[in-house]
């Protein structure tokens, strides 16, 4: 027997289904009602809710328009239509509906709140704030209005006020996930990522299917430098909702830190397409272009980001760093100063500015840095490390060597605790390489040699003088200074991974397999070095491949730069490297790495012809630059030019830890510098053993 329901009973049944989250039943009942009573406005309203729940925004808007037409004075229908139109980015229509809703329902807090959100999206923040404050006056515990006030405060760069509003929203409704995610994001911006992480984890079950929660979790992981976890969270967020620019931007930042620049650029461009008005997205695209060597494009993008958002601190800092790499200290200094005016407590531009000059005792930047260091216990590890290395540099400038070493040692210990490096594994990899690369193995490879004379490899330990050497070479009109090309280490990994086998195993395979890697190297190098007959590749760790280079690129030249072992190691220990040289943060591990390097160079001397490598002592080069520069160019088969003695005047990009020193003329103050720190270097000296120079 069929039971006939009254309209009121049918509507109640639909409301009950909606209340328990059964939107399929809500839709089915609403359609049944409308089949019998097409002018039932509340049935259209319920149908709109069901459409929205399944992601059908256009269907929701159409149903709400019908409900509002049938009941034009119903503030709830108009308010909800305002919100649906806002989500569809029809902002003018949304605001019109929102104003009508308030006119007909002036005491409905949600109507004021929805209008406020639509106004917020048009960047009318004062009007938006007034709406949300009215909503709070009507309902002091309205969580969404409090949340929206937090977002307005965030747009005004008032993080403390934003945090306060978000906490109030969460207190009003502890189950309010959006408020929780917003609070976690602000906590990350306030450099409290661990608190954000703990807060998010309390809602892991609910957040697992929330794009906002995954995105907030990704931000916290990124701030804590947990890059793998951050990437997983951002990718999950994108899978749940691919239309949010912030998730793609977060993924781009992670991939950039992982040195996966091509992938980072793709993610950054996606963020830019989703939100063309995002200065942060434009700046991230610029950073990727800079990392890929497209510097004109990068400068233009940074300029555009700053024009879009004059307070875009990230773009100012990135542009300043790029200017510094080109030797334009004044532009760099101006950008770092502008960033600090916007955010006076921001450490990054302060640290960057201190690299541009030698510090004096009355330097206000030094005083500012010391104030920051006083509160280092509450700083993020990455910030703490950069401050300590900057402080060490300042004290070294002032001749306060004990204080400088203490800062470097503390910074190194913090950095070492955040990275993965296995000295035993590296020693074993070097031993395997030596075992695989005997003279017979190299002879087999020579049958697959490539006839390319363009590369000039500048090899040696990091901080051994390779940048100075390359700068002299790159001043020659026939040579392009390509810097540290990453291709050989990627193509010939020293240690096997899940994705690739180690170079020692490659050598033991078919010779054509190794030769193909060198073809890939030449192909990858072609674009950045186009237009020049020769180019330098000064990736220091290419010393690992010297024998392979000579066998497979016999017409290429190899310049090996040597420096006092202790000076070399000290210079490594006192530099904070960007994304490499993980052996540099512990004196014993650094000494072991040097010994492994020396072991390899000794091996190459045994299995290669005497003239295979041109050896150059850094100390000789700075003592008599012209004589040794002439000999080096002759070894490369090039005629001499006096331009090679004016390398510091060349306007080219330098991206190594020597970015500032290379703009100076040759100096000898770094020779035997380690004697000033000798009392602190016992672990290093003991590890180096017989390699330590005699007094």
PAGU-299194 format. One line per field, with one value per residue (C-alpha): residue number from 0; x, y, z. Coordinates in steps of 0.02 Angstrom, whole numbers, plus 50000, padded with zeros to 5 digits. Layout:
N
i	[NUM_...]
X	[X_...]
Y	[Y_...]
Z	[Z_...]
This chain:
695
i	[0_1_2_3_4_5_6_7_8_9_10_11_12_13_14_15_16_17_18_19_20_21_22_23_24_25_26_27_28_29_30_31_32_33_34_35_36_37_38_39_40_41_42_43_44_45_46_47_48_49_50_51_52_53_54_55_56_57_58_59_60_61_62_63_64_65_66_67_68_69_70_71_72_73_74_75_76_77_78_79_80_81_82_83_84_85_86_87_88_89_90_91_92_93_94_95_96_97_98_99_100_101_102_103_104_105_106_107_108_109_110_111_112_113_114_115_116_117_118_119_120_121_122_123_124_125_126_127_128_129_130_131_132_133_134_135_136_137_138_139_140_141_142_143_144_145_146_147_148_149_150_151_152_153_154_155_156_157_158_159_160_161_162_163_164_165_166_167_168_169_170_171_172_173_174_175_176_177_178_179_180_181_182_183_184_185_186_187_188_189_190_191_192_193_194_195_196_197_198_199_200_201_202_203_204_205_206_207_208_209_210_211_212_213_214_215_216_217_218_219_220_221_222_223_224_225_226_227_228_229_230_231_232_233_234_235_236_237_238_239_240_241_242_243_244_245_246_247_248_249_250_251_252_253_254_255_256_257_258_259_260_261_262_263_264_265_266_267_268_269_270_271_272_273_274_275_276_277_278_279_280_281_282_283_284_285_286_287_288_289_290_291_292_293_294_295_296_297_298_299_300_301_302_303_304_305_306_307_308_309_310_311_312_313_314_315_316_317_318_319_320_321_322_323_324_325_326_327_328_329_330_331_332_333_334_335_336_337_338_339_340_341_342_343_344_345_346_347_348_349_350_351_352_353_354_355_356_357_358_359_360_361_362_363_364_365_366_367_368_369_370_371_372_373_374_375_376_377_378_379_380_381_382_383_384_385_386_387_388_389_390_391_392_393_394_395_396_397_398_399_400_401_402_403_404_405_406_407_408_409_410_411_412_413_414_415_416_417_418_419_420_421_422_423_424_425_426_427_428_429_430_431_432_433_434_435_436_437_438_439_440_441_442_443_444_445_446_447_448_449_450_451_452_453_454_455_456_457_458_459_460_461_462_463_464_465_466_467_468_469_470_471_472_473_474_475_476_477_478_479_480_481_482_483_484_485_486_487_488_489_490_491_492_493_494_495_496_497_498_499_500_501_502_503_504_505_506_507_508_509_510_511_512_513_514_515_516_517_518_519_520_521_522_523_524_525_526_527_528_529_530_531_532_533_534_535_536_537_538_539_540_541_542_543_544_545_546_547_548_549_550_551_552_553_554_555_556_557_558_559_560_561_562_563_564_565_566_567_568_569_570_571_572_573_574_575_576_577_578_579_580_581_582_583_584_585_586_587_588_589_590_591_592_593_594_595_596_597_598_599_600_601_602_603_604_605_606_607_608_609_610_611_612_613_614_615_616_617_618_619_620_621_622_623_624_625_626_627_628_629_630_631_632_633_634_635_636_637_638_639_640_641_642_643_644_645_646_647_648_649_650_651_652_653_654_655_656_657_658_659_660_661_662_663_664_665_666_667_668_669_670_671_672_673_674_675_676_677_678_679_680_681_682_683_684_685_686_687_688_689_690_691_692_693_694]
X	[50000_50072_50078_50033_50135_50085_50202_50261_50296_50392_50495_50534_50590_50706_50774_50807_50906_51006_51042_51118_51220_51119_51117_51063_50902_50886_50892_50773_50641_50659_50632_50480_50408_50441_50358_50200_50224_50341_50322_50383_50526_50600_50612_50715_50823_50851_50889_51021_51102_51108_51183_51317_51359_51400_51501_51370_51389_51291_51147_51149_51142_50999_50897_50931_50882_50716_50692_50732_50614_50474_50513_50600_50599_50680_50847_50915_50888_50967_51113_51149_51134_51260_51383_51355_51380_51539_51606_51568_51666_51513_51560_51452_51297_51348_51363_51196_51113_51202_51139_50962_50980_51030_50889_50762_50848_50951_50966_51035_51219_51258_51189_51311_51450_51417_51412_51574_51660_51603_51670_51833_51853_51843_51980_51858_51931_51858_51681_51710_51770_51615_51503_51594_51592_51404_51389_51487_51378_51226_51310_51468_51515_51490_51644_51642_51632_51778_51874_51841_51902_52061_52082_52057_52190_52304_52282_52336_52492_52434_52478_52452_52274_52240_52297_52183_52029_52066_52086_51918_51837_51905_51850_51674_51669_51807_51751_51776_51910_51933_51970_52094_52184_52192_52260_52392_52444_52464_52565_52684_52698_52736_52875_52782_52770_52787_52634_52541_52592_52531_52366_52336_52376_52234_52115_52206_52054_51944_52083_52136_52002_52017_52119_52136_52203_52328_52386_52409_52503_52615_52656_52705_52815_52897_52936_53016_53117_53033_53029_52969_52823_52782_52778_52661_52541_52537_52508_52365_52290_52299_52221_52076_52054_52164_52092_52181_52335_52412_52436_52525_52632_52679_52726_52832_52928_52961_53021_53132_53214_53238_53331_53193_53181_53087_52950_52947_52921_52774_52691_52727_52652_52498_52480_52500_52366_52245_52279_52350_52348_52463_52628_52697_52660_52741_52893_52908_52903_53041_53145_53129_53180_53331_53380_53368_53483_53349_53400_53321_53154_53182_53218_53063_52955_53025_52992_52815_52785_52843_52735_52584_52619_52742_52753_52805_52953_52995_53009_53119_53237_53245_53280_53413_53501_53499_53572_53707_53751_53779_53890_53765_53787_53691_53534_53547_53571_53419_53307_53363_53335_53161_53117_53174_53070_52917_52964_53093_53113_53142_53310_53339_53369_53476_53588_53597_53646_53787_53869_53889_54025_54154_54078_54141_54115_53982_53885_53698_53664_53782_53691_53525_53594_53658_53484_53409_53538_53496_53326_53393_53318_53144_53196_53165_53319_53347_53341_53452_53584_53588_53602_53746_53845_53814_53873_54029_54066_54045_54160_54288_54283_54320_54463_54368_54417_54368_54194_54181_54227_54101_53963_54016_54026_53854_53779_53866_53801_53623_53638_53715_53567_53448_53535_53578_53760_53854_54043_54067_53955_54050_54219_54153_54087_54258_54342_54221_54252_54440_54421_54312_54419_54583_54685_54605_54428_54475_54552_54388_54295_54414_54344_54182_54261_54164_54246_54196_54326_54209_54210_54343_54319_54380_54388_54447_54381_54246_54323_54491_54498_54390_54283_54435_54504_54342_54326_54496_54450_54277_54356_54426_54313_54306_54250_54080_54083_53939_53970_53929_53834_53740_53732_53877_53836_53656_53703_53840_53783_53919_53799_53656_53476_53308_53302_53480_53636_53802_53940_54051_53917_53894_54080_54072_53930_53936_54050_53915_53808_53932_53961_53774_53779_53914_53808_53668_53791_53840_53658_53608_53756_53719_53578_53658_53824_53760_53860_54031_54168_54217_54134_54187_54103_54168_54067_54203_54146_54180_54350_54258_54244_54414_54465_54299_54308_54482_54430_54266_54302_54488_54485_54408_54525_54535_54603_54631_54645_54734_54744_54818_54711_54675_54634_54519_54430_54416_54340_54211_54172_54141_54022_53837_53803_53634_53587_53748_53916_53838_54009_54055_53966_54074_54263_54296_54178_54253_54428_54372_54296_54460_54556_54436_54460_54649_54637_54542_54661_54809_54722_54692_54877_54919_54800_54800_54939_55047_54973_54791_54758_54830_54867_54860_54900_54786_54929_55034_54888_54862_55050_55085_54919_54978_55110_54994_54844_54949_55003_54823_54761_54905_54854_54680_54754_54702_54796_54826_54720_54745_54558_54594_54679_54524_54402_54329_54258_54161_53971_53928_53827_53915_53810_53934_53982_54116_53985_54054_54241_54248_54206_54368_54543_54661_54705_54815_54729_54655_54825_54868_54713_54686_54828_54712_54590_54717_54672_54494_54541_54613_54481_54512_54701_54699_54587_54694_54851_54999_54904_54925_55064_55221_55243]
Y	[50000_50170_50298_50474_50612_50791_50924_50967_50784_50759_50914_50855_50688_50778_50886_50732_50653_50813_50820_50646_50683_50571_50690_50558_50535_50723_50744_50599_50664_50844_50792_50690_50842_50955_50829_50851_51033_51126_51290_51219_51340_51241_51086_51187_51245_51066_51012_51149_51083_50908_50972_51068_50916_50815_50957_51017_51205_51258_51143_51216_51394_51353_51274_51419_51546_51456_51453_51639_51679_51586_51664_51830_51891_51735_51791_51613_51573_51737_51715_51539_51597_51733_51601_51487_51632_51678_51503_51513_51678_51781_51909_52056_51946_51870_52040_52095_51938_51962_52140_52082_51945_52071_52187_52049_51963_52096_51988_51834_51821_51702_51825_51959_51829_51768_51945_51979_51833_51892_52067_51988_51903_52074_52136_52258_52211_52356_52319_52133_52165_52270_52127_51998_52110_52131_51941_51926_52057_51952_51787_51810_51627_51621_51518_51560_51746_51734_51630_51760_51899_51799_51790_51978_52006_51890_51993_52144_52051_52051_51872_51893_51957_51821_51689_51762_51756_51580_51520_51599_51514_51346_51377_51416_51254_51128_51022_51167_51095_51249_51354_51224_51222_51411_51420_51290_51389_51549_51456_51401_51582_51630_51499_51380_51230_51099_51169_51170_50990_50932_51023_50948_50772_50779_50779_50656_50544_50688_50774_50624_50666_50855_50950_51097_50986_50901_51070_51138_50979_51002_51180_51119_50979_51103_51224_51080_51035_50863_50871_50695_50709_50884_50821_50678_50798_50926_50790_50719_50893_50916_50745_50793_50966_51008_51183_51264_51363_51359_51170_51177_51320_51222_51073_51187_51248_51070_51014_51166_51121_50944_51013_50949_51115_51058_50979_51131_51245_51141_51151_51338_51374_51274_51382_51538_51481_51444_51611_51738_51872_51776_51868_51717_51603_51725_51737_51547_51532_51663_51563_51408_51506_51574_51398_51343_51484_51592_51746_51881_51793_51773_51958_52005_51888_51953_52131_52081_52000_52156_52266_52155_52154_52286_52191_52029_51997_51830_51909_52050_51927_51816_51965_52024_51856_51851_52027_51972_51825_51949_52058_52201_52231_52395_52320_52171_52282_52387_52234_52160_52328_52343_52169_52215_52375_52269_52134_52207_52042_51938_51854_51800_51972_52022_51870_51901_52083_52036_51937_52094_52178_52155_52192_52329_52331_52467_52386_52400_52239_52146_52216_52161_51987_51970_52016_51878_51752_51791_51708_51567_51430_51474_51491_51362_51252_51316_51497_51459_51379_51525_51650_51556_51545_51730_51769_51664_51763_51928_51877_51814_51984_52062_51943_51864_51689_51595_51670_51639_51456_51433_51501_51392_51237_51266_51299_51146_51034_51095_51070_50898_50847_50887_50796_50618_50580_50416_50434_50245_50226_50360_50282_50115_50194_50272_50104_50019_50152_50132_49944_49959_50090_50003_50039_49895_49960_50133_50059_49970_50135_50225_50124_50221_50394_50546_50679_50833_50961_51090_51047_51110_51021_51117_50989_50980_50993_51123_51288_51242_51385_51311_51469_51582_51464_51460_51649_51669_51545_51620_51791_51719_51767_51587_51510_51513_51493_51372_51354_51194_51089_50951_50828_50707_50674_50638_50527_50435_50422_50370_50266_50158_50208_50128_50220_50198_50091_50160_50215_50068_49946_50046_50031_49844_49837_49865_50014_50085_50108_50231_50315_50346_50439_50554_50585_50636_50750_50838_50855_50930_51050_51111_51232_51333_51343_51378_51501_51464_51352_51297_51295_51263_51142_51177_51050_51008_50829_50787_50733_50569_50547_50611_50441_50418_50595_50565_50398_50453_50638_50631_50802_50886_50968_50933_51065_51001_51137_51091_51193_51170_51025_51110_51278_51186_51093_51246_51344_51205_51197_51385_51392_51352_51266_51275_51096_50996_50960_50866_50806_50984_50999_50883_50899_50712_50676_50821_50752_50581_50654_50745_50584_50494_50635_50619_50430_50450_50581_50468_50326_50432_50480_50294_50243_50399_50470_50602_50745_50690_50819_50994_51019_51193_51246_51382_51459_51472_51549_51689_51716_51734_51739_51781_51644_51506_51572_51573_51393_51341_51421_51342_51173_51207_51250_51432_51593_51715_51871_52003_51996_51842_51953_52064_51925_52023_52151_52023_52035_51852_51750_51659_51539_51459_51494_51609_51726_51881_51839_51816_51999_52046_52049_51907_51910_51802_51823_51648_51564_51475_51547_51387_51432_51562_51422_51285_51263_51211_51093_50943_50818_50873_50871_50698_50633_50709_50639_50644_50761_50906_51020_51033_51197]
Z	[50000_49949_50090_50034_50120_50138_50065_50241_50280_50118_50149_50325_50256_50134_50276_50380_50237_50217_50404_50404_50247_50132_49985_49859_49958_49978_49789_49756_49878_49819_49638_49689_49779_49628_49514_49616_49667_49547_49643_49810_49841_49985_49875_49749_49894_49953_49776_49767_49925_49851_49688_49782_49888_49732_49654_49530_49557_49403_49454_49629_49561_49443_49583_49702_49570_49552_49741_49755_49611_49697_49868_49828_50008_50081_50152_50169_49985_49931_50051_49990_49809_49851_49910_49759_49639_49733_49715_49528_49526_49474_49605_49550_49549_49715_49798_49727_49799_49964_49983_49945_50076_50209_50159_50186_50333_50425_50581_50490_50537_50393_50265_50323_50325_50148_50080_50173_50088_49916_49955_50016_49848_49763_49884_49965_50134_50234_50175_50201_50378_50416_50360_50466_50619_50597_50588_50750_50833_50788_50835_50941_50916_50726_50679_50494_50524_50647_50520_50385_50498_50520_50331_50315_50449_50352_50194_50296_50352_50534_50576_50762_50740_50612_50735_50868_50756_50695_50874_50919_50769_50824_51004_50941_50841_50880_50732_50609_50494_50386_50540_50600_50432_50426_50602_50560_50405_50507_50638_50499_50442_50622_50620_50735_50618_50754_50844_50677_50645_50816_50792_50621_50678_50805_50656_50545_50519_50463_50368_50264_50134_50149_50020_50141_50280_50164_50101_50277_50325_50173_50227_50401_50330_50211_50352_50448_50291_50283_50094_50053_50174_50109_49930_49977_50066_49925_49795_49898_49913_49724_49695_49808_49731_49581_49563_49712_49663_49837_49832_49665_49729_49884_49776_49666_49820_49876_49705_49692_49857_49791_49638_49524_49434_49278_49383_49497_49347_49288_49459_49475_49304_49352_49508_49401_49279_49421_49505_49381_49515_49633_49648_49742_49594_49471_49585_49597_49408_49406_49529_49421_49266_49361_49415_49233_49179_49095_49191_49082_49098_49285_49312_49213_49318_49482_49422_49377_49546_49638_49526_49563_49749_49813_49978_49892_50005_49924_49752_49819_49902_49748_49635_49756_49755_49566_49558_49681_49568_49427_49537_49552_49738_49739_49664_49779_49930_49881_49864_50029_50115_50038_50101_50276_50275_50241_50368_50488_50581_50424_50440_50259_50182_50331_50310_50122_50145_50262_50122_50017_50119_50255_50423_50539_50728_50716_50573_50615_50520_50635_50786_50710_50678_50855_50920_50812_50869_51051_51018_50912_51022_50956_50773_50639_50614_50437_50497_50646_50535_50414_50558_50638_50477_50445_50622_50594_50436_50528_50670_50544_50458_50627_50666_50811_50759_50918_50915_50728_50746_50887_50774_50627_50737_50811_50640_50568_50707_50677_50490_50511_50616_50472_50329_50282_50243_50263_50260_50263_50111_50016_50057_49996_49835_49801_49830_49710_49579_49594_49579_49424_49336_49304_49148_49053_49087_49027_48868_48831_48848_48730_48585_48611_48629_48570_48458_48557_48612_48687_48873_48991_49157_49311_49450_49629_49804_49834_49893_49817_49692_49554_49542_49523_49391_49295_49304_49222_49086_49058_49026_48865_48717_48654_48821_48903_49092_49122_49309_49402_49277_49370_49228_49257_49442_49391_49245_49340_49522_49642_49745_49681_49716_49686_49520_49456_49472_49531_49413_49462_49401_49241_49205_49221_49095_48906_48864_48751_48906_48982_48814_48799_48965_48896_48741_48859_48950_48789_48737_48904_48899_48722_48762_48903_48810_48634_48531_48607_48543_48718_48888_49066_49183_49357_49455_49583_49613_49432_49500_49526_49337_49278_49208_49118_49048_48977_48902_48823_48788_48747_48663_48815_48940_49126_49245_49421_49553_49715_49873_50046_50116_50281_50202_50083_50222_50333_50189_50166_50352_50361_50213_50215_50050_49970_49925_49921_50003_50148_50203_50255_50422_50527_50537_50538_50393_50297_50324_50267_50109_50072_50093_49975_49848_49864_49846_49683_49613_49655_49563_49407_49409_49400_49260_49148_49039_49126_49022_49041_49177_49195_49380_49455_49634_49701_49799_49639_49545_49670_49688_49501_49412_49236_49225_49281_49185_49026_49057_49086_48925_48830_48900_48830_48660_48669_48637_48778_48804_48938_48971_49075_49205_49219_49263_49409_49286_49188_49203_49211_49331_49473_49575_49694_49874_49801_49727_49813_49814_49626_49600_49687_49615_49660_49846_49956_50123_50112_50100_50264_50342_50438_50557_50636_50679_50714_50897_50847_50706_50798_50736_50557_50573_50648_50509_50371_50452_50333_50214_50336_50271_50376_50472]
